[in-house]
Amino acid sequence: MSRRARTGNRQAPTAGPKGGTARAPRLHVQFLGTSAATPDLRSNTSAMLLACGTDRVLIDCGAHAVAQLKKAGIAPASLSMVAITHWHSDHASGIPSLVRALPSTRGAGHLGRAPLHIYGPQPPAAIGGVINLLVRQGRIQFHAVGPGGQIQMANGTLQAIPGDHTITSMGWKFHEAGPRPRHILFSGDTRPSSAILEAARGCDLLVHEGTFSTARSRWAHRIGHSTAGQAALVAHLAGAGALAITHISRKESATQILAEAREVYAGAILPSEFELLTVHPQSATVTRQPAAGGNFRHNWARITRRKIAGSRRPGAGRPEVAA
């Protein structure tokens, strides 16, 4: 089921060979860290790569992000920018290591290295000192972004969406440029949020945290997180094309988390580390490709809008989305 082209200030399609339109760039997300605050042997703290054509954006930079990039065969120097959702250590403590990993041949900045552009909310004083030091050394350029702020990229824009966490936290929504734009929303750490819900409407892919199971819903709310069922409800109400749940607490069973999500949204998935989700142009489908040695029954699994339409089962528990 294809989506109608949205109207607005979009770039016209470019002419391709033989007078046709240019082929849409490949758009995918690779999951480099899917754990909550404490990593374990199976997963690392938050880091995801958003890639669209020449754009390569690291969404969050947990402690082991550099190692994960290298394991995935991604050179840190190939990153276009880093977009931080918030400044808790499991989302941002890998920045100094990332900066050190950049080769001196990156460009013409400090020691021959073009500064890495980092975007995010205004950091607290303690972290701001580290950021300012890296800025003074010419290693990075930091750009504070508030709710609604936009970052221009070669193939679209990133927009900051306010979340509801214990500190200032923002989701990031990717809007592709072009006549048939694709959209991906990363929720960041958040309680169920009306702002995230509105931003997720019609997205091809929603990447939403689901740190806890329903049994820990009160604790989740207290510390600024969502349950898997709440993440699934956001995806269902928003009409998202596909839902990937991340930031899973090591105290939880992945089987239980997935089962609770699928009671509300049948197409929910829990991506494994290094897994790729590709959003295809026009067809409104998302395919998943596991890392080498993945244990999926098929190498490629297809998630379609038709499969998940009306996915909420009668009688399923209804998590709340806060206003």
C-alpha positions in Angstrom: 0.0 0.0 0.0 1.7 3.2 -1.1 1.3 6.5 0.6 0.1 9.6 -1.2 2.7 12.2 -1.8 2.5 15.0 0.8 2.4 18.6 -0.4 4.6 21.4 0.9 8.0 22.9 0.3 9.7 19.9 -1.1 12.4 19.6 -3.7 11.3 18.7 -7.2 12.6 15.3 -8.5 15.8 15.5 -10.4 16.0 14.2 -13.9 17.7 10.8 -14.2 19.0 9.1 -17.3 16.6 8.8 -20.3 14.5 11.6 -18.9 13.2 9.7 -15.9 13.3 10.8 -12.2 16.3 10.1 -10.1 16.1 7.0 -7.9 15.4 7.6 -4.3 18.5 7.1 -2.0 18.6 4.1 0.2 17.3 4.9 3.7 18.0 2.7 6.6 18.7 2.5 10.3 21.3 0.3 11.9 21.1 -0.5 15.6 24.4 -0.3 17.3 23.2 -0.3 20.9 19.7 -1.3 22.1 20.2 -1.6 25.9 18.9 0.7 28.6 21.3 2.4 31.0 23.3 -0.8 31.9 24.7 -2.8 29.0 25.1 -6.6 29.1 26.8 -9.3 27.0 24.0 -9.1 24.4 23.6 -5.4 23.9 25.3 -2.0 24.4 24.0 1.4 25.4 22.1 3.6 22.9 23.5 4.3 19.5 21.8 4.1 16.1 23.0 5.0 12.6 20.5 6.8 10.3 21.7 6.6 6.7 20.1 8.3 3.7 22.3 8.6 0.6 25.4 10.5 1.6 23.9 11.5 5.0 25.2 9.4 8.0 23.9 10.5 11.3 24.7 8.9 14.6 21.7 9.1 16.9 23.1 9.0 20.4 26.6 8.0 21.3 26.7 5.5 24.2 29.9 4.4 25.8 30.8 1.8 23.2 29.6 3.5 20.1 33.0 3.7 18.5 33.6 0.0 18.9 30.2 -0.8 17.6 30.7 1.4 14.5 33.9 -0.4 13.8 32.4 -3.8 14.2 29.7 -2.8 11.8 32.3 -1.7 9.3 31.5 2.0 9.6 34.4 4.4 9.7 33.8 7.1 12.3 35.2 9.7 9.9 32.3 8.9 7.5 29.7 10.4 9.9 28.0 13.5 8.8 27.0 14.5 12.3 25.8 13.3 15.7 22.4 14.0 17.1 22.0 13.5 20.9 18.5 13.0 22.4 19.6 13.9 25.9 22.7 14.0 28.1 22.4 10.9 30.3 25.7 9.0 30.2 24.2 5.9 28.4 23.4 8.2 25.4 26.3 10.6 25.3 29.4 9.3 27.2 31.0 7.9 24.0 31.5 11.4 22.5 35.1 11.9 23.7 36.1 8.4 22.3 34.4 9.2 19.0 36.3 12.4 18.7 39.6 10.7 19.4 38.8 8.0 16.8 38.6 10.6 14.0 41.6 10.5 11.7 43.8 13.6 11.3 43.0 13.5 7.6 39.3 14.3 8.1 39.7 17.9 6.9 41.2 21.2 7.6 40.4 21.9 11.2 42.4 21.2 14.4 45.4 19.1 13.5 44.0 18.8 9.9 40.7 17.4 11.2 37.4 19.1 10.3 35.3 19.5 13.4 32.5 17.0 14.0 29.1 18.6 14.2 27.1 17.6 17.2 23.5 18.6 17.8 21.4 18.2 20.9 19.7 20.0 23.8 21.7 22.4 25.9 23.9 20.2 28.1 24.1 20.6 31.9 27.1 22.4 33.3 29.3 19.4 34.0 28.9 18.0 30.5 29.0 21.4 29.0 32.6 21.8 30.3 33.7 18.8 28.3 31.8 20.0 25.2 33.3 23.5 25.5 36.8 22.0 25.8 36.3 20.0 22.6 35.0 23.1 20.9 37.9 25.2 21.9 40.3 22.5 20.6 38.6 22.7 17.3 37.6 19.1 17.5 33.8 19.6 17.4 31.2 22.2 16.6 28.3 22.0 19.0 24.8 23.3 18.1 22.2 23.6 20.9 18.8 22.7 19.4 15.4 23.4 21.1 12.0 21.8 20.4 11.0 22.2 16.8 14.5 23.1 15.7 15.6 21.7 12.4 18.9 20.6 10.9 19.4 20.7 7.2 21.0 17.6 5.6 21.8 16.7 2.0 18.7 14.5 1.7 16.3 16.0 4.1 16.0 17.5 7.6 16.1 16.4 11.2 13.6 18.0 13.5 13.8 18.0 17.3 10.6 16.7 19.0 10.2 17.3 22.8 10.0 14.2 24.9 9.0 13.7 28.6 11.9 12.4 30.6 13.6 13.3 33.9 15.8 15.8 32.1 15.4 17.7 28.8 15.1 15.1 26.2 14.2 15.2 22.5 13.2 12.8 19.8 14.6 13.3 16.3 12.3 13.1 13.3 13.9 12.6 9.8 12.0 14.2 6.9 13.2 13.1 3.5 13.3 15.7 0.8 11.5 14.9 -2.4 8.0 14.4 -3.8 7.4 11.1 -2.0 9.1 11.7 1.3 9.9 9.0 3.9 9.8 9.7 7.6 11.5 8.1 10.6 11.0 9.1 14.2 13.4 8.3 17.1 11.6 8.9 20.4 14.6 9.1 22.7 14.0 8.4 26.4 10.5 9.5 27.2 7.3 8.7 29.0 4.3 8.3 26.7 4.1 11.8 25.2 1.5 13.6 23.1 4.2 15.5 21.2 5.9 12.2 20.2 2.5 10.8 19.2 1.7 13.7 17.0 5.2 13.6 15.4 4.8 9.9 14.8 1.6 10.2 12.8 2.1 8.6 9.4 5.8 7.8 9.9 7.2 4.9 7.9 9.2 3.8 10.9 8.9 4.6 14.6 11.8 3.7 16.8 10.4 4.1 20.3 11.9 3.2 23.7 10.1 0.4 25.6 12.3 0.0 28.6 10.0 -2.0 30.9 7.1 -4.4 30.9 3.7 -3.5 32.1 4.5 -5.0 35.6 7.0 -2.1 36.1 4.8 0.6 34.6 4.7 2.8 37.7 8.5 2.6 38.1 8.8 3.4 34.3 6.7 6.6 34.8 8.6 7.6 37.9 12.0 7.5 36.1 10.8 8.9 32.8 10.4 5.8 30.6 7.7 3.9 28.6 6.6 0.3 28.7 6.6 -1.8 25.6 2.8 -1.7 25.6 2.8 2.1 25.7 5.3 2.3 22.9 3.1 0.0 20.8 0.0 2.1 21.5 1.8 5.2 20.3 2.6 3.4 17.1 -0.9 2.2 16.7 -2.6 5.5 17.3 -0.1 7.3 15.1 -0.6 4.9 12.2 3.1 4.2 12.0 4.2 1.9 9.2 6.6 -0.1 11.5 7.6 -0.1 15.1 11.1 -1.0 16.5 11.3 -1.1 20.3 14.7 -0.3 21.9 16.3 0.7 25.2 15.3 -2.6 26.9 16.2 -3.0 30.6 18.4 -5.9 31.3 15.9 -6.8 34.1 13.3 -7.6 31.5 12.7 -10.6 29.3 12.8 -9.8 25.6 10.2 -12.4 25.0 7.8 -10.7 27.5 8.5 -7.2 26.1 7.8 -8.3 22.6 4.6 -10.2 23.5 3.2 -7.2 25.4 4.0 -4.9 22.4 2.3 -7.3 20.0 -0.9 -7.4 22.0 -1.3 -3.8 20.9 0.6 -3.5 17.7 1.1 -6.9 15.9 4.0 -5.8 13.7 6.3 -4.7 16.6 9.9 -5.9 16.5 12.9 -5.8 18.9 15.9 -5.2 16.7 19.1 -7.0 17.6 22.4 -5.2 17.6 23.8 -4.5 14.1 20.5 -5.2 12.5 19.4 -3.1 9.6 15.9 -1.7 8.9 15.5 -0.4 5.4 12.6 1.9 4.5 11.8 1.5 0.9 10.5 4.3 -1.4 6.9 4.4 -2.5 6.0 0.9 -1.3 5.7 2.0 2.3 7.4 -1.2 3.5 10.2 -1.8 5.9 12.5 -4.8 5.6 14.9 -6.1 8.3 18.2 -7.7 7.8 20.0 -9.3 10.7 23.7 -9.0 11.3 25.9 -11.9 10.3 24.9 -15.0 12.3 21.4 -13.6 13.0 18.9 -16.2 14.1 15.8 -15.1 12.1 14.0 -17.8 10.2 14.5 -15.9 7.0 17.3 -13.6 6.1 14.8 -10.9 5.2 11.5 -10.3 6.9 9.0 -7.9 5.5 6.7 -5.7 7.6 3.9 -4.1 5.6 1.2 -1.6 6.4 -1.4 -4.2 5.4 -0.1 -6.6 7.9 -0.3 -4.2 10.8 -3.4 -2.2 9.9 -5.9 -2.5 12.7 -3.4 -4.5 14.6 -4.9 -3.8 18.0 -6.6 -6.9 19.3 -10.1 -6.6 20.9 -9.8 -6.7 24.6 -6.1 -5.9 24.8 -5.0 -3.8 27.7 -4.9 -0.1 26.7 -1.8 1.8 28.0 -2.2 5.5 28.5 -0.6 8.2 26.5 -0.2 11.4 28.6 -1.3 14.8 27.3 
